[in-house]
Amino acid sequence: MAASYRPADDAGSGDEIVAEINITPLTDVFLVLLIIFMVTTSVIQSQSKNVDLPGAEVSETTPQGVTVTVTQEGAVLVNDAPTPAEDLYQALEAALAGSREKVVILRGDRKVLLGQAVGILDVAQQAGARGIALATQPPPKSG
């Protein structure tokens, strides 16, 4: 807290001390935190965007549930968290336990082999999934 001297308006009242809070360091801290949150948010959002989904007509209702993403390199992400193949069952079981809808949505790159996708869906059913959905993107508009 900073104190400053302010001369009185009338000469007879004497000296006054005015106490003020310096908010410049607080503002600096808030700006640094804002920048950190902006950078980490963009990194988190772009983590699973490198998946080239196959095209199909999109249904009007999109289920909500646990998302399993398989990248072109074969890496598996459960709800955008990298998961080793040996921990897939435990990760799916934990994610399904915390999900309101017991649906697993498979987001697989178009270069993912069918055998790997079937294996992931089999593990999802063993972990307690009641439904399975395949994520696609709308086909390109012709015209």
MILOPA-903582 format. One record per residue: residue in one letter; x, y, z of N, C-alpha, C in turn; residue number from 1. Coordinates in Angstrom, 1 decimal, decimal comma, always signed. Layout:
BEGIN
+---------+--------+--------+--------+--------+---------+--------+--------+--------+--------+-----+
: residuo :  neast : nnorth :    nup : caeast : canorth :   caup :  ceast : cnorth :    cup : num :
+---------+--------+--------+--------+--------+---------+--------+--------+--------+--------+-----+
:       A :      X :      Y :      Z :      X :       Y :      Z :      X :      Y :      Z : NUM :
...
+---------+--------+--------+--------+--------+---------+--------+--------+--------+--------+-----+
***
This chain:
BEGIN
+---------+--------+--------+--------+--------+---------+--------+--------+--------+--------+-----+
: residuo :  neast : nnorth :    nup : caeast : canorth :   caup :  ceast : cnorth :    cup : num :
+---------+--------+--------+--------+--------+---------+--------+--------+--------+--------+-----+
:       M :   +0,9 :   -1,1 :   +0,0 :   +0,0 :    +0,0 :   +0,0 :   +0,9 :   +1,2 :   +0,0 :   1 :
:       A :   +0,6 :   +2,2 :   -0,8 :   +1,4 :    +3,4 :   -0,9 :   +0,7 :   +4,5 :   -0,2 :   2 :
:       A :   +1,5 :   +5,4 :   +0,4 :   +1,0 :    +6,6 :   +1,0 :   +1,6 :   +7,8 :   +0,3 :   3 :
:       S :   +0,8 :   +8,8 :   +0,2 :   +1,3 :   +10,0 :   -0,5 :   +0,8 :  +11,2 :   +0,3 :   4 :
:       Y :   +1,5 :  +12,3 :   +0,1 :   +1,2 :   +13,5 :   +0,8 :   +0,4 :  +14,4 :   -0,1 :   5 :
:       R :   -0,7 :  +14,9 :   +0,4 :   -1,5 :   +15,8 :   -0,4 :   -1,7 :  +17,1 :   +0,5 :   6 :
:       P :   -1,3 :  +18,2 :   -0,1 :   -1,5 :   +19,5 :   +0,7 :   -3,0 :  +19,8 :   +0,9 :   7 :
:       A :   -3,4 :  +20,3 :   +2,0 :   -4,8 :   +20,6 :   +2,3 :   -5,2 :  +21,8 :   +1,5 :   8 :
:       D :   -6,6 :  +21,8 :   +1,2 :   -7,1 :   +22,9 :   +0,4 :   -7,2 :  +24,2 :   +1,3 :   9 :
:       D :   -7,5 :  +24,0 :   +2,5 :   -7,5 :   +25,2 :   +3,4 :   -6,2 :  +25,1 :   +4,3 :  10 :
:       A :   -5,7 :  +26,2 :   +4,5 :   -4,4 :   +26,3 :   +5,2 :   -4,4 :  +25,9 :   +6,7 :  11 :
:       G :   -5,5 :  +26,0 :   +7,3 :   -5,6 :   +25,7 :   +8,7 :   -5,8 :  +24,3 :   +9,1 :  12 :
:       S :   -6,1 :  +23,3 :   +8,3 :   -6,4 :   +22,0 :   +8,7 :   -5,2 :  +21,1 :   +8,8 :  13 :
:       G :   -4,1 :  +21,4 :   +8,3 :   -2,9 :   +20,6 :   +8,5 :   -2,7 :  +19,6 :   +7,3 :  14 :
:       D :   -1,7 :  +18,7 :   +7,5 :   -1,4 :   +17,8 :   +6,5 :   -2,3 :  +16,5 :   +6,5 :  15 :
:       E :   -2,6 :  +16,0 :   +5,3 :   -3,4 :   +14,8 :   +5,2 :   -2,6 :  +13,7 :   +4,5 :  16 :
:       I :   -2,8 :  +12,4 :   +5,0 :   -2,1 :   +11,3 :   +4,3 :   -3,2 :  +10,5 :   +3,6 :  17 :
:       V :   -3,1 :  +10,3 :   +2,3 :   -4,0 :    +9,5 :   +1,5 :   -3,4 :   +8,2 :   +1,2 :  18 :
:       A :   -4,1 :   +7,1 :   +1,5 :   -3,6 :    +5,7 :   +1,2 :   -4,3 :   +5,2 :   +0,0 :  19 :
:       E :   -3,5 :   +4,7 :   -1,0 :   -4,0 :    +4,2 :   -2,2 :   -3,4 :   +2,8 :   -2,5 :  20 :
:       I :   -4,1 :   +1,9 :   -3,1 :   -3,6 :    +0,6 :   -3,5 :   -3,1 :   +0,8 :   -5,0 :  21 :
:       N :   -1,9 :   +0,3 :   -5,2 :   -1,3 :    +0,3 :   -6,5 :   -1,7 :   -0,9 :   -7,2 :  22 :
:       I :   -2,6 :   -0,8 :   -8,3 :   -3,1 :    -2,0 :   -8,9 :   -2,3 :   -2,4 :  -10,2 :  23 :
:       T :   -1,2 :   -1,7 :  -10,5 :   -0,4 :    -2,0 :  -11,6 :   +0,1 :   -3,4 :  -11,6 :  24 :
:       P :   +0,7 :   -3,9 :  -10,5 :   +1,2 :    -5,3 :  -10,5 :   +0,0 :   -6,3 :  -10,6 :  25 :
:       L :   -1,1 :   -6,0 :  -10,0 :   -2,2 :    -6,9 :  -10,1 :   -2,7 :   -7,0 :  -11,6 :  26 :
:       T :   -2,7 :   -5,9 :  -12,3 :   -3,1 :    -5,9 :  -13,7 :   -2,1 :   -6,7 :  -14,5 :  27 :
:       D :   -0,8 :   -6,5 :  -14,2 :   +0,2 :    -7,3 :  -14,9 :   +0,0 :   -8,8 :  -14,8 :  28 :
:       V :   -0,3 :   -9,2 :  -13,6 :   -0,5 :   -10,6 :  -13,3 :   -1,7 :  -11,1 :  -14,1 :  29 :
:       F :   -2,8 :  -10,4 :  -14,1 :   -4,0 :   -10,8 :  -14,8 :   -3,7 :  -10,9 :  -16,3 :  30 :
:       L :   -3,0 :  -10,0 :  -16,9 :   -2,6 :   -10,0 :  -18,3 :   -1,8 :  -11,3 :  -18,6 :  31 :
:       V :   -0,8 :  -11,6 :  -17,8 :   +0,0 :   -12,7 :  -18,0 :   -0,8 :  -14,0 :  -17,9 :  32 :
:       L :   -1,7 :  -14,1 :  -16,9 :   -2,6 :   -15,3 :  -16,8 :   -3,5 :  -15,4 :  -18,1 :  33 :
:       L :   -4,0 :  -14,3 :  -18,5 :   -4,9 :   -14,3 :  -19,7 :   -4,1 :  -14,8 :  -20,9 :  34 :
:       I :   -2,9 :  -14,4 :  -21,1 :   -2,1 :   -14,9 :  -22,2 :   -1,8 :  -16,4 :  -22,1 :  35 :
:       I :   -1,5 :  -16,8 :  -20,9 :   -1,3 :   -18,2 :  -20,7 :   -2,5 :  -19,1 :  -21,0 :  36 :
:       F :   -3,7 :  -18,6 :  -20,6 :   -4,9 :   -19,4 :  -20,9 :   -5,2 :  -19,4 :  -22,3 :  37 :
:       M :   -5,0 :  -18,3 :  -23,0 :   -5,2 :   -18,2 :  -24,5 :   -4,3 :  -19,2 :  -25,2 :  38 :
:       V :   -3,1 :  -19,2 :  -24,9 :   -2,1 :   -20,1 :  -25,6 :   -2,5 :  -21,6 :  -25,3 :  39 :
:       T :   -2,7 :  -21,9 :  -24,0 :   -3,0 :   -23,3 :  -23,7 :   -4,3 :  -23,8 :  -24,3 :  40 :
:       T :   -5,3 :  -22,9 :  -24,4 :   -6,6 :   -23,3 :  -25,0 :   -6,4 :  -23,6 :  -26,5 :  41 :
:       S :   -5,6 :  -22,8 :  -27,2 :   -5,5 :   -23,1 :  -28,6 :   -4,7 :  -24,3 :  -28,8 :  42 :
:       V :   -3,8 :  -24,7 :  -27,9 :   -3,0 :   -25,9 :  -28,1 :   -3,9 :  -27,1 :  -27,8 :  43 :
:       I :   -4,8 :  -27,0 :  -26,8 :   -5,7 :   -28,1 :  -26,5 :   -6,7 :  -28,3 :  -27,6 :  44 :
:       Q :   -7,2 :  -27,2 :  -28,1 :   -8,2 :   -27,4 :  -29,2 :   -7,7 :  -28,0 :  -30,5 :  45 :
:       S :   -6,4 :  -27,7 :  -30,8 :   -5,8 :   -28,2 :  -32,0 :   -5,2 :  -29,5 :  -31,9 :  46 :
:       Q :   -5,3 :  -30,1 :  -30,7 :   -4,7 :   -31,4 :  -30,5 :   -5,3 :  -32,5 :  -31,3 :  47 :
:       S :   -6,6 :  -32,6 :  -31,5 :   -7,2 :   -33,7 :  -32,2 :   -7,8 :  -33,2 :  -33,5 :  48 :
:       K :   -7,4 :  -32,1 :  -34,0 :   -7,9 :   -31,6 :  -35,3 :   -7,2 :  -32,1 :  -36,5 :  49 :
:       N :   -6,2 :  -32,9 :  -36,4 :   -5,4 :   -33,4 :  -37,5 :   -6,0 :  -34,8 :  -37,9 :  50 :
:       V :   -7,2 :  -35,1 :  -37,7 :   -7,8 :   -36,3 :  -38,1 :   -8,6 :  -36,1 :  -39,3 :  51 :
:       D :   -8,4 :  -36,8 :  -40,4 :   -9,1 :   -36,7 :  -41,6 :  -10,3 :  -37,7 :  -41,6 :  52 :
:       L :  -11,4 :  -37,2 :  -41,2 :  -12,6 :   -38,0 :  -41,1 :  -13,1 :  -38,4 :  -42,4 :  53 :
:       P :  -13,7 :  -39,6 :  -42,6 :  -14,3 :   -39,9 :  -43,8 :  -15,6 :  -39,1 :  -44,0 :  54 :
:       G :  -16,0 :  -38,9 :  -45,2 :  -17,2 :   -38,1 :  -45,5 :  -18,5 :  -39,0 :  -45,5 :  55 :
:       A :  -19,6 :  -38,4 :  -45,0 :  -20,9 :   -39,1 :  -45,1 :  -21,9 :  -38,1 :  -44,8 :  56 :
:       E :  -23,2 :  -38,4 :  -45,1 :  -24,3 :   -37,5 :  -44,8 :  -24,4 :  -37,5 :  -43,3 :  57 :
:       V :  -24,5 :  -36,3 :  -42,7 :  -24,5 :   -36,1 :  -41,3 :  -26,0 :  -36,2 :  -40,8 :  58 :
:       S :  -26,2 :  -37,0 :  -39,7 :  -27,5 :   -37,1 :  -39,2 :  -27,8 :  -35,8 :  -38,4 :  59 :
:       E :  -29,1 :  -35,6 :  -38,1 :  -29,5 :   -34,4 :  -37,5 :  -29,2 :  -34,4 :  -36,0 :  60 :
:       T :  -29,1 :  -35,6 :  -35,4 :  -28,8 :   -35,7 :  -34,0 :  -27,4 :  -36,3 :  -33,8 :  61 :
:       T :  -26,7 :  -35,6 :  -33,0 :  -25,3 :   -36,0 :  -32,7 :  -25,3 :  -36,5 :  -31,3 :  62 :
:       P :  -24,9 :  -37,8 :  -31,0 :  -24,9 :   -38,3 :  -29,7 :  -23,7 :  -37,6 :  -28,9 :  63 :
:       Q :  -23,9 :  -37,6 :  -27,6 :  -22,9 :   -37,1 :  -26,7 :  -22,4 :  -38,3 :  -25,9 :  64 :
:       G :  -21,1 :  -38,4 :  -25,7 :  -20,6 :   -39,5 :  -25,0 :  -19,1 :  -39,4 :  -24,9 :  65 :
:       V :  -18,4 :  -40,5 :  -24,8 :  -17,0 :   -40,6 :  -24,8 :  -16,4 :  -40,7 :  -26,2 :  66 :
:       T :  -15,4 :  -39,8 :  -26,5 :  -14,9 :   -39,7 :  -27,8 :  -13,5 :  -40,4 :  -27,8 :  67 :
:       V :  -13,4 :  -41,4 :  -28,7 :  -12,1 :   -42,1 :  -29,0 :  -11,6 :  -41,7 :  -30,3 :  68 :
:       T :  -10,4 :  -41,0 :  -30,3 :   -9,8 :   -40,5 :  -31,6 :   -8,6 :  -41,4 :  -31,9 :  69 :
:       V :   -8,5 :  -41,8 :  -33,2 :   -7,4 :   -42,6 :  -33,7 :   -6,8 :  -41,7 :  -34,8 :  70 :
:       T :   -5,5 :  -41,3 :  -34,6 :   -4,8 :   -40,5 :  -35,6 :   -4,3 :  -41,3 :  -36,7 :  71 :
:       Q :   -3,8 :  -40,6 :  -37,7 :   -3,2 :   -41,3 :  -38,9 :   -2,0 :  -42,2 :  -38,5 :  72 :
:       E :   -1,3 :  -41,7 :  -37,4 :   -0,1 :   -42,5 :  -37,0 :   -0,5 :  -43,7 :  -36,1 :  73 :
:       G :   -1,8 :  -43,8 :  -35,7 :   -2,2 :   -44,9 :  -34,9 :   -2,3 :  -44,6 :  -33,4 :  74 :
:       A :   -2,1 :  -43,3 :  -33,0 :   -2,2 :   -42,9 :  -31,6 :   -3,7 :  -42,9 :  -31,2 :  75 :
:       V :   -4,0 :  -43,3 :  -30,0 :   -5,3 :   -43,3 :  -29,5 :   -5,5 :  -42,3 :  -28,5 :  76 :
:       L :   -6,6 :  -41,5 :  -28,6 :   -6,9 :   -40,5 :  -27,6 :   -8,3 :  -40,7 :  -27,0 :  77 :
:       V :   -8,5 :  -40,8 :  -25,7 :   -9,8 :   -41,0 :  -25,1 :  -10,1 :  -39,6 :  -24,5 :  78 :
:       N :  -11,2 :  -39,0 :  -25,1 :  -11,6 :   -37,6 :  -24,7 :  -10,4 :  -36,7 :  -24,8 :  79 :
:       D :   -9,7 :  -36,8 :  -25,9 :   -8,5 :   -35,9 :  -26,2 :   -7,3 :  -36,1 :  -25,3 :  80 :
:       A :   -7,3 :  -37,2 :  -24,5 :   -6,2 :   -37,5 :  -23,7 :   -5,4 :  -38,7 :  -24,3 :  81 :
:       P :   -4,1 :  -38,6 :  -24,6 :   -3,4 :   -39,7 :  -25,2 :   -3,5 :  -40,9 :  -24,2 :  82 :
:       T :   -3,7 :  -42,1 :  -24,8 :   -3,9 :   -43,3 :  -24,0 :   -3,1 :  -44,4 :  -24,7 :  83 :
:       P :   -2,2 :  -45,1 :  -24,0 :   -1,5 :   -46,2 :  -24,6 :   -2,5 :  -47,4 :  -24,8 :  84 :
:       A :   -2,2 :  -48,3 :  -25,7 :   -3,1 :   -49,4 :  -26,1 :   -3,4 :  -50,3 :  -24,9 :  85 :
:       E :   -2,4 :  -50,5 :  -24,0 :   -2,6 :   -51,4 :  -22,9 :   -3,5 :  -50,8 :  -21,8 :  86 :
:       D :   -3,7 :  -49,4 :  -21,8 :   -4,5 :   -48,8 :  -20,8 :   -5,9 :  -48,4 :  -21,4 :  87 :
:       L :   -6,2 :  -48,8 :  -22,6 :   -7,4 :   -48,4 :  -23,3 :   -8,7 :  -48,8 :  -22,5 :  88 :
:       Y :   -8,7 :  -50,1 :  -22,0 :   -9,8 :   -50,6 :  -21,3 :  -10,1 :  -49,7 :  -20,0 :  89 :
:       Q :   -9,0 :  -49,5 :  -19,2 :   -9,2 :   -48,7 :  -18,0 :   -9,7 :  -47,3 :  -18,3 :  90 :
:       A :   -9,1 :  -46,7 :  -19,3 :   -9,4 :   -45,3 :  -19,7 :  -10,9 :  -45,2 :  -20,1 :  91 :
:       L :  -11,3 :  -46,2 :  -21,0 :  -12,7 :   -46,2 :  -21,4 :  -13,7 :  -46,5 :  -20,3 :  92 :
:       E :  -13,3 :  -47,4 :  -19,4 :  -14,2 :   -47,7 :  -18,3 :  -14,4 :  -46,5 :  -17,4 :  93 :
:       A :  -13,3 :  -45,7 :  -17,1 :  -13,4 :   -44,5 :  -16,3 :  -14,2 :  -43,4 :  -17,0 :  94 :
:       A :  -13,9 :  -43,3 :  -18,3 :  -14,6 :   -42,2 :  -19,0 :  -16,1 :  -42,5 :  -19,1 :  95 :
:       L :  -16,5 :  -43,8 :  -19,3 :  -17,9 :   -44,2 :  -19,4 :  -18,6 :  -44,1 :  -18,1 :  96 :
:       A :  -17,9 :  -44,3 :  -17,0 :  -18,4 :   -44,2 :  -15,7 :  -18,8 :  -42,7 :  -15,4 :  97 :
:       G :  -18,0 :  -41,8 :  -15,9 :  -18,3 :   -40,4 :  -15,7 :  -19,2 :  -39,8 :  -16,8 :  98 :
:       S :  -19,6 :  -40,5 :  -17,8 :  -20,4 :   -40,0 :  -18,9 :  -21,9 :  -40,3 :  -18,6 :  99 :
:       R :  -22,8 :  -39,3 :  -18,9 :  -24,2 :   -39,5 :  -18,8 :  -24,7 :  -40,5 :  -19,8 : 100 :
:       E :  -24,3 :  -40,4 :  -21,0 :  -24,7 :   -41,3 :  -22,1 :  -23,6 :  -42,3 :  -22,2 : 101 :
:       K :  -23,9 :  -43,6 :  -22,2 :  -22,8 :   -44,6 :  -22,3 :  -22,6 :  -44,9 :  -23,8 : 102 :
:       V :  -22,2 :  -43,9 :  -24,6 :  -22,0 :   -44,0 :  -26,0 :  -20,5 :  -43,7 :  -26,3 : 103 :
:       V :  -19,9 :  -44,5 :  -27,1 :  -18,5 :   -44,3 :  -27,6 :  -18,6 :  -43,8 :  -29,0 : 104 :
:       I :  -18,0 :  -42,6 :  -29,2 :  -17,9 :   -42,0 :  -30,6 :  -16,5 :  -42,2 :  -31,1 : 105 :
:       L :  -16,4 :  -43,0 :  -32,2 :  -15,1 :   -43,3 :  -32,7 :  -14,8 :  -42,3 :  -33,8 : 106 :
:       R :  -13,7 :  -41,5 :  -33,6 :  -13,2 :   -40,5 :  -34,6 :  -11,9 :  -41,1 :  -35,2 : 107 :
:       G :  -12,0 :  -41,7 :  -36,3 :  -10,8 :   -42,4 :  -36,9 :  -10,4 :  -41,7 :  -38,2 : 108 :
:       D :   -9,2 :  -41,5 :  -38,4 :   -8,6 :   -41,0 :  -39,6 :   -9,0 :  -41,9 :  -40,7 : 109 :
:       R :   -9,2 :  -41,4 :  -41,9 :   -9,6 :   -42,3 :  -43,0 :   -8,5 :  -43,4 :  -43,4 : 110 :
:       K :   -7,3 :  -43,2 :  -42,9 :   -6,2 :   -44,2 :  -43,1 :   -6,1 :  -45,2 :  -42,0 : 111 :
:       V :   -7,0 :  -45,1 :  -41,0 :   -7,0 :   -46,1 :  -39,9 :   -7,5 :  -47,4 :  -40,5 : 112 :
:       L :   -6,8 :  -48,5 :  -40,1 :   -7,3 :   -49,8 :  -40,6 :   -8,5 :  -50,3 :  -39,9 : 113 :
:       L :   -9,3 :  -51,0 :  -40,6 :  -10,6 :   -51,5 :  -40,1 :  -10,4 :  -52,4 :  -38,8 : 114 :
:       G :   -9,3 :  -53,2 :  -38,9 :   -9,0 :   -54,1 :  -37,8 :   -8,8 :  -53,3 :  -36,5 : 115 :
:       Q :   -8,1 :  -52,2 :  -36,5 :   -7,8 :   -51,4 :  -35,4 :   -9,1 :  -50,8 :  -34,8 : 116 :
:       A :   -9,9 :  -50,3 :  -35,7 :  -11,2 :   -49,7 :  -35,3 :  -12,1 :  -50,7 :  -34,7 : 117 :
:       V :  -12,2 :  -51,9 :  -35,2 :  -13,0 :   -53,0 :  -34,6 :  -12,5 :  -53,4 :  -33,3 : 118 :
:       G :  -11,2 :  -53,4 :  -33,1 :  -10,6 :   -53,8 :  -31,8 :  -10,9 :  -52,7 :  -30,8 : 119 :
:       I :  -10,9 :  -51,4 :  -31,1 :  -11,2 :   -50,4 :  -30,2 :  -12,7 :  -50,4 :  -29,8 : 120 :
:       L :  -13,6 :  -50,7 :  -30,8 :  -15,0 :   -50,8 :  -30,5 :  -15,3 :  -52,0 :  -29,6 : 121 :
:       D :  -14,6 :  -53,1 :  -29,8 :  -14,7 :   -54,3 :  -29,0 :  -14,4 :  -54,0 :  -27,5 : 122 :
:       V :  -13,2 :  -53,3 :  -27,3 :  -12,8 :   -52,9 :  -26,0 :  -13,8 :  -52,0 :  -25,4 : 123 :
:       A :  -14,4 :  -51,1 :  -26,2 :  -15,4 :   -50,2 :  -25,7 :  -16,6 :  -50,9 :  -25,1 : 124 :
:       Q :  -17,1 :  -51,9 :  -25,9 :  -18,2 :   -52,7 :  -25,4 :  -17,9 :  -53,5 :  -24,1 : 125 :
:       Q :  -16,7 :  -54,0 :  -24,0 :  -16,3 :   -54,7 :  -22,8 :  -16,2 :  -53,8 :  -21,6 : 126 :
:       A :  -15,9 :  -52,5 :  -21,9 :  -15,8 :   -51,5 :  -20,8 :  -17,1 :  -51,0 :  -20,4 : 127 :
:       G :  -18,2 :  -51,3 :  -21,1 :  -19,5 :   -50,9 :  -20,7 :  -20,3 :  -50,0 :  -21,6 : 128 :
:       A :  -19,8 :  -49,8 :  -22,8 :  -20,5 :   -48,9 :  -23,7 :  -21,8 :  -49,6 :  -24,2 : 129 :
:       R :  -22,9 :  -48,8 :  -24,2 :  -24,2 :   -49,3 :  -24,6 :  -24,5 :  -49,0 :  -26,1 : 130 :
:       G :  -23,7 :  -48,0 :  -26,6 :  -23,9 :   -47,6 :  -28,0 :  -22,6 :  -47,2 :  -28,6 : 131 :
:       I :  -22,5 :  -47,2 :  -29,9 :  -21,3 :   -46,9 :  -30,7 :  -21,7 :  -46,0 :  -31,8 : 132 :
:       A :  -20,9 :  -44,9 :  -32,0 :  -21,2 :   -44,0 :  -33,1 :  -19,9 :  -43,8 :  -33,9 : 133 :
:       L :  -19,9 :  -43,6 :  -35,2 :  -18,8 :   -43,2 :  -35,9 :  -18,8 :  -41,8 :  -36,4 : 134 :
:       A :  -17,8 :  -41,0 :  -36,1 :  -17,8 :   -39,6 :  -36,4 :  -17,4 :  -39,5 :  -37,9 : 135 :
:       T :  -18,1 :  -38,6 :  -38,6 :  -17,8 :   -38,3 :  -40,0 :  -17,8 :  -36,8 :  -40,2 : 136 :
:       Q :  -17,5 :  -36,4 :  -41,4 :  -17,6 :   -35,0 :  -41,8 :  -18,5 :  -34,9 :  -43,0 : 137 :
:       P :  -19,2 :  -33,8 :  -43,1 :  -20,1 :   -33,7 :  -44,3 :  -19,3 :  -33,8 :  -45,6 : 138 :
:       P :  -19,9 :  -34,4 :  -46,6 :  -19,2 :   -34,5 :  -47,9 :  -19,1 :  -33,1 :  -48,5 : 139 :
:       P :  -18,1 :  -32,9 :  -49,4 :  -18,0 :   -31,5 :  -50,0 :  -19,2 :  -31,3 :  -50,9 : 140 :
:       K :  -19,6 :  -30,0 :  -50,9 :  -20,8 :   -29,6 :  -51,7 :  -20,4 :  -29,5 :  -53,1 : 141 :
:       S :  -21,2 :  -30,1 :  -53,9 :  -21,0 :   -30,1 :  -55,4 :  -22,0 :  -29,1 :  -56,0 : 142 :
:       G :  -21,4 :  -28,2 :  -56,8 :  -22,3 :   -27,3 :  -57,5 :  -21,8 :  -26,0 :  -57,7 : 143 :
+---------+--------+--------+--------+--------+---------+--------+--------+--------+--------+-----+
***
